[in-house]
Amino acid sequence: MGTMRIPNPNLARNYTTYSIVELSAALGVHYHTVRKWVRMGLTPIDDRFKMYFRGEDVRAFLIAQRKRTKRPCLPGTIYCIPCQAPKAPAGGMVEYRPITPRRGQLVGICPSCERMVYRITGAAQVEALTATFAATRIEE
């Protein structure tokens, strides 16, 4: 089964009641997805045939789903999308490529799948990350 995209919880408005069709349109998902969320724990207002949902309940559910799927990167790791896990770059080596004066990109190689891994970071954090990685700074 593929990874499910969790919509932005801010699209569900507080103090608004949604039917399944209205909720699916507001969040940009298929109405079967909303029905799946009900099986996963999204609670309707009551148990009648036509279900209605409070916007604040939908927001709380989507925020909980996002927290459940988060995989924070520890220091010294970069998230590899194909492996779906944080990995330490091969040889602990990364390149820092500045994007703006305040932000840049760390680029390394995943030790498992040998694909490029990327991490956006602030320029102020580069010095702290340099101690963790064998970093090379690329000036453009």
N, C-alpha and C positions, 0 to 999 in steps of 0.2 A: 504494500500500500504506500502511495506517495505521501509526501509531506503536505499537510494541510496549511494553507495560508490563513492566518487568523486576521480578520479585518480590523480596522482601526476602531477601538471602542468608543471614541469620541463621535462617531457617526450616529450612534444611538443617543437620542436626546432624552435628558431627564424630563420627568413630568409629561411624557408622551406615551400613549398606549399604541402598540403595534399588533396587527394581525400577522400571520406567517408571511403572506404575500408582501405586505407593507414593509416588514422587517427585512425580508430578502432584498427588496428593491433599495431600501435605505443603506444596507451594508454592501450591496453589490455581489451577493451570493445567490446560489440557486435555492429555491424553497425546500428542496430535499435536504440541503445543508442545515437549515433551521430545524427541520424535523429530527435530524441526526443530533443536533445540540440538545434537543429535548430529551432524547435517550441518554445523552451524556450528563444531564443534570440541570439544564436550563429550565426553570420553573415558570409555567404559565400562571396567569392570575387565578384561574380556576380550572377545573377539569371538564369543562364542557366540550362539545364536539368542535366548535370553532375556537381555537386557542388565541388568546391575546397575551401580550407580554409588556411589562413595564420597562421603559427605557433604562432606568437605573439598575434593574435586575439584569438586563442584557449587558450593560456596561460591566457590571461586577463579574458576570460569567466570562466575558471575553478577556478581561484583565487577568482573571484566575487562569484561563487557558494560556495566555501569553507567559505568565510566570511559570507555569508547569513546563512549558517547552523551552525555557531559557537554559542555555548552557554557558555560564560565564567562563571567560578565559582567565586562567591564573597567570601570574607573572611568568614570563618565559614561554608562553604558548600563543599560538595563532590558530584561529578556527579554520579547519579545512572543510569546505562545503561538500566535496565528494565523499569524504570519510565520515562526515557529520559528527565531528568530535574535535575538541581542541588538541593541537599537537605542537610539540616543540619542533622548530624548524631543523632540517637536516644539518648536522654539524653545529647547531646553535648559531648559524650565520644568517643575517638578514641585511637588506639594503634599506636605507631610509631615503625616500624620494619626497622632497617638499612639494606640496600642492599649492599652498598659500603661505604667507609668512608665519602663520600660526598653526597650520595643520600640515601633516605629511602622511606618507604611506610607508609602512614596513612591508617589505616583500621578501619572502623566503620560499623554501621548497619543502613540501610535506615529505617526511621520511617514509611513509607507508605507500602512498600512491604516486609520489614524485611529481606532483602537480604544484603549480605556483599557489602560495597562500598569501593573503593580503590582510593588513590590519591598519585601519586609520587611527592616527594618534596625534595628540597635540605636540607642538614643538617643545613645549616646556617639559613634557614627559620623556622626551628622547634621551636625555642624559640618564634618567633612572633606568630606562629600558636598555641603554647601551651597556650598563653593568650586567644585565641579564643575558643579552645577546652579544655575539661578536658582530657589531654593526658597522656597516660601511655607509658613509654619507655621500649621496650623489647630489651635487650642486647643479642646478639648471639655470 
